[in-house]
Amino acid sequence: MVEPLARSLAASPVEEQDITPETAAALDSAQASLARGEGVPHEKIRREIALSQ
C-alpha cells in the first residue's frame, strides 16, 4: 500500500530553480570536501541543530 504522503509527493510537480554561480561553487566545494573525507560528523550536526547536547 502506498502511503498518502508518498503518493502526494510523487504526484507533485518538480520545482526548478536556477543555480547561481555562487551556489554551484559551494556545491563543488562541498563535493570535493566529501571526496577528501572531510565530512562533518553526524553528532556535530545534531549538536548544531540542538538535537543532542
Secondary structure, 3 states (H helix, E strand, C coil): CCCHHHHHHHHCCCCCCCCCHHHHHHHHHHHHHHHCCCCCCHHHHHHHCCCCC
